[in-house]
Amino acid sequence: MSVAQWAPGQPLYLLAHQFHLAPLPELLRCEVLYAVQQMDQWVRALEPHWIRGVISHLTTADTLLDATNAARLNKPHQSAVRTLENL
């Protein structure tokens, strides 16, 4: 297996204050990026651990408006997705 095939499947090394959108499909990545940019304007501080949790549950969705995905999320993440959808 070449490095080009192996590397995309490897987990990223993230520090406590970091998150990434790499595992999301392109449309969902754009939606979440927009939502994070909007949240940054009205919250005191973004919490990367919270965003990482939401992203880990969204990896199977195609869009934030995917109702079947919202039903699978646990309570804190359901409210997060509703907040992201409202933005």
TORNU-175934 format. One record per residue: residue number from 1; residue in one letter; x, y negated, z of N, C-alpha, C, O, CB in turn. Coordinates in steps of 0.05 Angstrom, whole numbers. Glycine has a CB too. Example, Ala and Ser with C-alpha at 12.3 -4.5 7.8 and 13.67 -1.06 7.14 Angstrom:
# TORNU-175934
+-----+------+--------+--------+--------+--------+--------+--------+--------+--------+--------+--------+--------+--------+--------+--------+--------+
|  nr | rest |   n_c1 |   n_c2 |   n_c3 |  ca_c1 |  ca_c2 |  ca_c3 |   c_c1 |   c_c2 |   c_c3 |   o_c1 |   o_c2 |   o_c3 |  cb_c1 |  cb_c2 |  cb_c3 |
+-----+------+--------+--------+--------+--------+--------+--------+--------+--------+--------+--------+--------+--------+--------+--------+--------+
|   1 |    a |    264 |    114 |    156 |    246 |     90 |    156 |    264 |     66 |    156 |    285 |     66 |    169 |    226 |     89 |    181 |
|   2 |    s |    257 |     45 |    142 |    273 |     21 |    143 |    258 |     -1 |    157 |    268 |    -23 |    161 |    282 |     12 |    114 |
+-----+------+--------+--------+--------+--------+--------+--------+--------+--------+--------+--------+--------+--------+--------+--------+--------+
END
This chain:
# TORNU-175934
+-----+------+--------+--------+--------+--------+--------+--------+--------+--------+--------+--------+--------+--------+--------+--------+--------+
|  nr | rest |   n_c1 |   n_c2 |   n_c3 |  ca_c1 |  ca_c2 |  ca_c3 |   c_c1 |   c_c2 |   c_c3 |   o_c1 |   o_c2 |   o_c3 |  cb_c1 |  cb_c2 |  cb_c3 |
+-----+------+--------+--------+--------+--------+--------+--------+--------+--------+--------+--------+--------+--------+--------+--------+--------+
|   1 |    m |     17 |     24 |      0 |      0 |      0 |      0 |     18 |    -25 |      0 |     37 |    -27 |     15 |    -19 |      0 |     24 |
|   2 |    s |     11 |    -44 |    -17 |     27 |    -68 |    -19 |     20 |    -87 |      4 |     -2 |    -85 |     16 |     24 |    -82 |    -46 |
|   3 |    v |     37 |   -107 |      8 |     32 |   -127 |     29 |      6 |   -143 |     22 |     -9 |   -150 |     40 |     56 |   -146 |     32 |
|   4 |    a |      2 |   -148 |     -3 |    -21 |   -164 |    -12 |    -47 |   -149 |     -6 |    -67 |   -162 |      0 |    -20 |   -169 |    -42 |
|   5 |    q |    -47 |   -123 |     -6 |    -71 |   -107 |      1 |    -73 |   -104 |     32 |    -96 |   -104 |     42 |    -70 |    -80 |    -12 |
|   6 |    w |    -51 |   -102 |     45 |    -51 |    -97 |     74 |    -57 |   -122 |     90 |    -73 |   -120 |    109 |    -24 |    -86 |     82 |
|   7 |    a |    -46 |   -144 |     83 |    -48 |   -169 |    100 |    -76 |   -179 |    105 |    -82 |   -186 |    128 |    -32 |   -190 |     86 |
|   8 |    p |    -94 |   -180 |     85 |   -121 |   -191 |     91 |   -136 |   -175 |    112 |   -154 |   -186 |    125 |   -137 |   -191 |     65 |
|   9 |    g |   -130 |   -150 |    116 |   -145 |   -134 |    136 |   -134 |   -136 |    164 |   -145 |   -124 |    182 |   -145 |   -106 |    127 |
|  10 |    q |   -112 |   -150 |    167 |    -99 |   -152 |    194 |   -112 |   -174 |    210 |   -119 |   -195 |    199 |    -69 |   -156 |    191 |
|  11 |    p |   -116 |   -170 |    236 |   -128 |   -191 |    253 |   -108 |   -215 |    255 |    -84 |   -211 |    256 |   -134 |   -180 |    281 |
|  12 |    l |   -120 |   -238 |    256 |   -104 |   -262 |    259 |    -96 |   -266 |    289 |   -111 |   -259 |    306 |   -119 |   -287 |    249 |
|  13 |    y |    -73 |   -276 |    294 |    -64 |   -282 |    321 |    -73 |   -310 |    327 |    -65 |   -330 |    315 |    -33 |   -280 |    324 |
|  14 |    l |    -91 |   -312 |    347 |   -102 |   -338 |    354 |    -96 |   -344 |    383 |    -98 |   -326 |    400 |   -133 |   -339 |    349 |
|  15 |    l |    -90 |   -369 |    389 |    -87 |   -377 |    417 |   -114 |   -384 |    428 |   -134 |   -385 |    413 |    -67 |   -402 |    419 |
|  16 |    a |   -116 |   -389 |    454 |   -142 |   -394 |    467 |   -157 |   -418 |    455 |   -181 |   -418 |    456 |   -138 |   -398 |    496 |
|  17 |    h |   -143 |   -437 |    445 |   -155 |   -462 |    435 |   -161 |   -461 |    405 |   -166 |   -482 |    393 |   -138 |   -486 |    442 |
|  18 |    q |   -159 |   -438 |    393 |   -162 |   -436 |    364 |   -185 |   -417 |    356 |   -193 |   -400 |    371 |   -136 |   -426 |    351 |
|  19 |    f |   -195 |   -421 |    332 |   -214 |   -403 |    319 |   -210 |   -405 |    289 |   -197 |   -423 |    280 |   -244 |   -410 |    327 |
|  20 |    h |   -221 |   -386 |    274 |   -218 |   -386 |    245 |   -244 |   -377 |    233 |   -260 |   -362 |    245 |   -194 |   -369 |    236 |
|  21 |    l |   -248 |   -385 |    208 |   -273 |   -378 |    194 |   -267 |   -357 |    172 |   -284 |   -351 |    155 |   -285 |   -403 |    181 |
|  22 |    a |   -243 |   -346 |    171 |   -234 |   -328 |    150 |   -253 |   -304 |    146 |   -257 |   -296 |    123 |   -207 |   -318 |    156 |
|  23 |    p |   -264 |   -291 |    167 |   -280 |   -267 |    162 |   -307 |   -273 |    150 |   -322 |   -254 |    142 |   -284 |   -252 |    187 |
|  24 |    l |   -315 |   -298 |    147 |   -342 |   -304 |    137 |   -342 |   -306 |    107 |   -322 |   -314 |     95 |   -351 |   -331 |    149 |
|  25 |    p |   -365 |   -299 |     94 |   -368 |   -303 |     65 |   -367 |   -333 |     59 |   -371 |   -349 |     77 |   -395 |   -291 |     55 |
|  26 |    e |   -361 |   -339 |     34 |   -355 |   -367 |     27 |   -378 |   -386 |     34 |   -373 |   -408 |     45 |   -350 |   -369 |     -2 |
|  27 |    l |   -403 |   -379 |     27 |   -426 |   -397 |     33 |   -429 |   -401 |     63 |   -432 |   -424 |     72 |   -452 |   -385 |     21 |
|  28 |    l |   -427 |   -380 |     78 |   -430 |   -382 |    107 |   -407 |   -397 |    119 |   -411 |   -412 |    138 |   -432 |   -354 |    120 |
|  29 |    r |   -383 |   -394 |    109 |   -360 |   -409 |    118 |   -365 |   -439 |    115 |   -358 |   -454 |    133 |   -334 |   -400 |    103 |
|  30 |    c |   -376 |   -447 |     92 |   -381 |   -475 |     87 |   -403 |   -485 |    107 |   -401 |   -508 |    117 |   -390 |   -480 |     58 |
|  31 |    e |   -424 |   -469 |    111 |   -445 |   -477 |    130 |   -434 |   -480 |    158 |   -441 |   -500 |    172 |   -468 |   -456 |    129 |
|  32 |    v |   -418 |   -461 |    167 |   -408 |   -463 |    194 |   -388 |   -486 |    197 |   -388 |   -500 |    217 |   -394 |   -436 |    202 |
|  33 |    l |   -371 |   -490 |    177 |   -353 |   -512 |    178 |   -367 |   -539 |    180 |   -360 |   -556 |    196 |   -335 |   -512 |    153 |
|  34 |    y |   -389 |   -542 |    164 |   -405 |   -566 |    166 |   -417 |   -569 |    194 |   -416 |   -591 |    205 |   -427 |   -566 |    144 |
|  35 |    a |   -428 |   -547 |    204 |   -440 |   -548 |    231 |   -419 |   -556 |    252 |   -425 |   -571 |    270 |   -453 |   -521 |    237 |
|  36 |    v |   -396 |   -544 |    251 |   -375 |   -551 |    270 |   -367 |   -580 |    268 |   -362 |   -593 |    288 |   -350 |   -532 |    266 |
|  37 |    q |   -365 |   -590 |    244 |   -359 |   -619 |    240 |   -380 |   -636 |    253 |   -374 |   -656 |    265 |   -355 |   -625 |    210 |
|  38 |    q |   -406 |   -629 |    249 |   -427 |   -644 |    261 |   -427 |   -642 |    291 |   -432 |   -662 |    305 |   -454 |   -635 |    250 |
|  39 |    m |   -423 |   -618 |    302 |   -422 |   -614 |    331 |   -400 |   -631 |    343 |   -403 |   -642 |    365 |   -418 |   -584 |    338 |
|  40 |    d |   -377 |   -633 |    329 |   -355 |   -648 |    339 |   -362 |   -677 |    345 |   -349 |   -690 |    361 |   -331 |   -647 |    319 |
|  41 |    q |   -382 |   -687 |    331 |   -390 |   -715 |    335 |   -407 |   -719 |    360 |   -408 |   -741 |    371 |   -406 |   -725 |    310 |
|  42 |    w |   -421 |   -698 |    369 |   -440 |   -703 |    392 |   -435 |   -685 |    416 |   -450 |   -687 |    435 |   -467 |   -698 |    382 |
|  43 |    v |   -414 |   -670 |    417 |   -407 |   -656 |    441 |   -380 |   -666 |    452 |   -364 |   -676 |    436 |   -406 |   -625 |    437 |
|  44 |    r |   -377 |   -664 |    478 |   -352 |   -674 |    490 |   -328 |   -659 |    480 |   -308 |   -670 |    473 |   -354 |   -673 |    520 |
|  45 |    a |   -331 |   -632 |    480 |   -309 |   -615 |    472 |   -319 |   -590 |    459 |   -338 |   -578 |    469 |   -290 |   -609 |    496 |
|  46 |    l |   -308 |   -582 |    436 |   -315 |   -557 |    424 |   -302 |   -534 |    441 |   -280 |   -537 |    450 |   -305 |   -555 |    394 |
|  47 |    e |   -316 |   -513 |    444 |   -306 |   -490 |    459 |   -300 |   -468 |    439 |   -318 |   -454 |    430 |   -326 |   -481 |    480 |
|  48 |    p |   -274 |   -464 |    433 |   -266 |   -444 |    413 |   -276 |   -416 |    420 |   -283 |   -401 |    402 |   -236 |   -444 |    410 |
|  49 |    h |   -276 |   -409 |    445 |   -285 |   -381 |    452 |   -314 |   -378 |    445 |   -322 |   -356 |    437 |   -281 |   -376 |    482 |
|  50 |    w |   -330 |   -398 |    448 |   -359 |   -397 |    441 |   -362 |   -394 |    411 |   -377 |   -378 |    401 |   -374 |   -422 |    451 |
|  51 |    i |   -346 |   -410 |    396 |   -347 |   -410 |    367 |   -337 |   -383 |    356 |   -349 |   -372 |    338 |   -331 |   -432 |    354 |
|  52 |    r |   -316 |   -372 |    368 |   -306 |   -345 |    360 |   -327 |   -324 |    365 |   -330 |   -306 |    348 |   -281 |   -338 |    376 |
|  53 |    g |   -342 |   -326 |    387 |   -364 |   -307 |    392 |   -386 |   -308 |    371 |   -396 |   -287 |    362 |   -376 |   -311 |    419 |
|  54 |    v |   -393 |   -332 |    364 |   -414 |   -336 |    343 |   -404 |   -325 |    317 |   -419 |   -310 |    303 |   -422 |   -365 |    341 |
|  55 |    i |   -380 |   -332 |    309 |   -368 |   -323 |    284 |   -367 |   -292 |    283 |   -373 |   -280 |    262 |   -340 |   -334 |    280 |
|  56 |    s |   -360 |   -279 |    305 |   -358 |   -250 |    304 |   -385 |   -237 |    299 |   -386 |   -215 |    288 |   -347 |   -240 |    331 |
|  57 |    h |   -407 |   -250 |    307 |   -434 |   -239 |    302 |   -444 |   -247 |    274 |   -463 |   -234 |    265 |   -453 |   -250 |    323 |
|  58 |    l |   -432 |   -266 |    262 |   -442 |   -275 |    236 |   -428 |   -262 |    212 |   -435 |   -266 |    189 |   -438 |   -305 |    233 |
|  59 |    t |   -408 |   -245 |    217 |   -393 |   -233 |    195 |   -409 |   -217 |    176 |   -401 |   -213 |    153 |   -370 |   -217 |    207 |
|  60 |    t |   -432 |   -206 |    184 |   -448 |   -190 |    166 |   -470 |   -206 |    152 |   -484 |   -196 |    135 |   -461 |   -167 |    181 |
|  61 |    a |   -473 |   -232 |    159 |   -493 |   -249 |    147 |   -483 |   -262 |    121 |   -459 |   -264 |    117 |   -503 |   -270 |    167 |
|  62 |    d |   -501 |   -270 |    104 |   -494 |   -285 |     80 |   -498 |   -315 |     84 |   -485 |   -331 |     71 |   -510 |   -275 |     57 |
|  63 |    t |   -516 |   -322 |    102 |   -522 |   -350 |    107 |   -533 |   -353 |    135 |   -542 |   -334 |    147 |   -543 |   -361 |     86 |
|  64 |    l |   -532 |   -378 |    146 |   -543 |   -382 |    173 |   -573 |   -378 |    173 |   -585 |   -374 |    195 |   -536 |   -411 |    182 |
|  65 |    l |   -586 |   -380 |    151 |   -615 |   -377 |    150 |   -624 |   -348 |    148 |   -648 |   -343 |    145 |   -625 |   -392 |    126 |
|  66 |    d |   -605 |   -329 |    150 |   -612 |   -301 |    149 |   -625 |   -293 |    176 |   -612 |   -289 |    196 |   -586 |   -284 |    145 |
|  67 |    a |   -652 |   -290 |    176 |   -667 |   -285 |    200 |   -660 |   -258 |    212 |   -661 |   -255 |    237 |   -697 |   -286 |    193 |
|  68 |    t |   -653 |   -238 |    196 |   -647 |   -212 |    207 |   -622 |   -213 |    224 |   -619 |   -198 |    243 |   -645 |   -191 |    185 |
|  69 |    n |   -603 |   -231 |    217 |   -579 |   -234 |    232 |   -584 |   -246 |    259 |   -573 |   -238 |    279 |   -558 |   -250 |    216 |
|  70 |    a |   -601 |   -267 |    259 |   -607 |   -281 |    284 |   -620 |   -262 |    305 |   -615 |   -264 |    329 |   -626 |   -304 |    279 |
|  71 |    a |   -635 |   -243 |    295 |   -649 |   -224 |    313 |   -629 |   -205 |    327 |   -634 |   -195 |    349 |   -669 |   -207 |    298 |
|  72 |    r |   -606 |   -200 |    315 |   -585 |   -183 |    327 |   -568 |   -196 |    348 |   -555 |   -183 |    364 |   -568 |   -171 |    305 |
|  73 |    l |   -568 |   -222 |    348 |   -550 |   -237 |    366 |   -560 |   -236 |    395 |   -584 |   -234 |    400 |   -547 |   -266 |    357 |
|  74 |    n |   -541 |   -237 |    414 |   -550 |   -238 |    442 |   -559 |   -267 |    448 |   -555 |   -285 |    432 |   -526 |   -230 |    461 |
|  75 |    k |   -572 |   -270 |    471 |   -585 |   -296 |    477 |   -568 |   -321 |    473 |   -577 |   -340 |    460 |   -595 |   -295 |    505 |
|  76 |    p |   -544 |   -322 |    484 |   -528 |   -347 |    480 |   -523 |   -353 |    451 |   -523 |   -376 |    442 |   -502 |   -346 |    495 |
|  77 |    h |   -517 |   -332 |    435 |   -511 |   -336 |    407 |   -535 |   -342 |    390 |   -533 |   -356 |    370 |   -496 |   -312 |    396 |
|  78 |    q |   -559 |   -332 |    399 |   -583 |   -339 |    384 |   -588 |   -369 |    386 |   -594 |   -382 |    366 |   -608 |   -324 |    396 |
|  79 |    s |   -584 |   -381 |    409 |   -588 |   -410 |    412 |   -567 |   -425 |    396 |   -572 |   -446 |    385 |   -587 |   -418 |    441 |
|  80 |    a |   -543 |   -414 |    395 |   -521 |   -427 |    379 |   -528 |   -427 |    350 |   -525 |   -448 |    336 |   -494 |   -413 |    384 |
|  81 |    v |   -538 |   -405 |    340 |   -545 |   -404 |    311 |   -569 |   -423 |    306 |   -569 |   -436 |    285 |   -552 |   -375 |    303 |
|  82 |    r |   -588 |   -424 |    324 |   -610 |   -443 |    320 |   -600 |   -471 |    319 |   -609 |   -487 |    302 |   -631 |   -440 |    343 |
|  83 |    t |   -581 |   -478 |    336 |   -569 |   -504 |    336 |   -555 |   -510 |    310 |   -558 |   -531 |    298 |   -550 |   -508 |    359 |
|  84 |    l |   -540 |   -490 |    300 |   -525 |   -493 |    275 |   -545 |   -496 |    252 |   -541 |   -513 |    234 |   -507 |   -469 |    270 |
|  85 |    e |   -567 |   -481 |    252 |   -587 |   -483 |    231 |   -600 |   -511 |    231 |   -605 |   -522 |    209 |   -609 |   -462 |    235 |
|  86 |    n |   -604 |   -522 |    255 |   -617 |   -548 |    256 |   -600 |   -571 |    246 |   -609 |   -592 |    239 |   -626 |   -554 |    284 |
|  87 |    l |   -574 |   -566 |    246 |   -555 |   -587 |    236 |   -558 |   -589 |    206 |   -544 |   -606 |    194 |   -526 |   -582 |    245 |
+-----+------+--------+--------+--------+--------+--------+--------+--------+--------+--------+--------+--------+--------+--------+--------+--------+
END
